[in-house]
Amino acid sequence: MTYALAVFPSVSQVNQMKNRLNKKGEYYGMIRAPHCVSAGGCNFALRFDEEKLSTVKHAAQALGVAIQGVYKEEKQENGGKVYTKIE
């Protein structure tokens, strides 16, 4: 499974998204956004299966929440992670 991160400026916005999306029993997690994807601050991210990107975008639009960026999470052989901007 390939994960993606949708970055938001506040923990409350990620919680709103998570509460709306987790009602269907699928995984949507909240993490502190890694520095390499954080736009100069203490941003938070919603972590989810990349295939659910359109669902996440629709939920954000319905809640009136702006996504600051979407990144694909890729694991490296050494156990580290690399994030590539996809939106």
C-alpha positions in Angstrom: 0.0 0.0 0.0 1.3 3.5 -0.9 0.5 6.2 1.5 -0.1 9.9 0.9 0.0 12.9 3.2 -2.4 15.9 2.9 -0.9 18.8 4.9 -3.0 21.2 6.9 -2.0 24.3 9.0 -3.7 23.1 12.2 -4.4 20.0 14.3 -8.1 20.9 14.5 -8.4 20.8 10.7 -6.8 17.4 10.5 -9.1 16.2 13.3 -12.2 17.5 11.4 -11.0 15.6 8.3 -10.2 12.4 10.3 -13.6 12.4 12.1 -15.5 12.8 8.9 -13.5 10.1 7.0 -13.0 7.5 9.7 -16.8 7.0 9.9 -16.5 4.5 7.0 -14.0 2.3 9.0 -11.0 3.0 6.7 -7.6 4.2 7.9 -6.9 7.9 8.1 -4.2 8.9 10.5 -3.0 12.2 11.9 0.8 12.9 12.1 3.0 15.9 12.6 4.0 16.9 9.1 7.6 16.1 8.3 9.8 19.2 8.0 10.5 18.6 4.4 6.8 19.0 3.6 5.8 21.5 6.3 5.5 25.1 5.0 7.6 26.7 7.7 5.8 25.8 10.8 4.1 23.2 13.0 1.8 21.8 10.4 -0.1 18.5 10.7 -0.9 15.9 8.0 -3.6 13.4 7.3 -2.0 10.1 6.3 -4.1 7.8 4.0 -4.0 5.3 1.2 -3.0 7.2 -1.9 -6.0 5.6 -3.7 -8.3 7.6 -1.4 -7.0 11.0 -2.6 -10.2 12.0 -4.3 -12.2 11.1 -1.2 -9.9 13.3 0.9 -10.2 16.2 -1.5 -14.0 16.0 -1.5 -14.1 15.9 2.3 -11.8 19.0 2.5 -14.0 20.9 0.1 -17.2 19.9 2.0 -15.7 21.1 5.2 -14.2 24.3 3.7 -10.7 23.3 4.7 -7.8 24.1 2.4 -5.1 21.5 1.8 -1.7 23.0 1.7 -0.1 20.2 -0.2 -0.4 16.5 -1.0 2.7 14.3 -0.9 3.4 10.6 -1.8 5.2 8.7 0.9 7.9 6.3 -0.3 10.0 4.0 1.9 13.7 3.7 1.2 15.7 0.5 1.6 17.4 2.0 4.7 14.0 2.5 6.4 13.8 6.2 5.8 10.9 7.9 4.0 10.9 10.3 1.0 8.0 12.6 0.2 7.3 13.6 -3.3 4.8 16.5 -4.0 1.9 15.3 -6.2 -0.4 18.3 -5.7 
